Amino acid sequence: MELNPRDYDIQELREAAGADPSHRELSSMTDVDPAAFESPEAQLAFNILSGDGPTSRPYLSGAPDGHLAELLVLQWLEYLVARTGVHGTLKTLDYYRDLGWIDEDAERQLRTYLSALDGPRSDPPGLTADDHRTSLCFVERLASLSGR
């Protein structure tokens, strides 16, 4: 199955590649650190975009069953809550649904898990591009557990 880059938002592709959002165009690849492409997070993000991971949207349809999946969901939500609070995490899940990373069923299940977590109710500073890349890696891992 071939991937068509036109099916993806350019900002999403740039963020997944680790491009500096202040640069509209990279004049050369000399300002990109090659080590950035070797991190596990970058490899998982590239798997999604290269076809080795889920290739159709939503990437995650519902939350997979099982103990490992539940632990991974809780780890991801705790990560988001620590960075953006409970309210911010709710908004982030809505954003990921709008992007097509998760479907409505997955969002509903994630919100159920989130209701059991404690965290700041106010919004901390927010998420960075790295945080969104990490979230995309969690989505990839969860999607792989569901056999997709």
ABEGO torsion letter per residue (X at the ends): XBBBAAABBAAAAAAAAGBBAABABBABAAABBAAAAABAAAAAAAAAAAGABBABOBABBEBBBEAAAAAAAAAAAAAAAAAAEAAAAAAAAAAAAAAGABBAAAAAAAAAAAAABBBBABBBAEBBAAAAAAAAAAAAAAAAAAGX
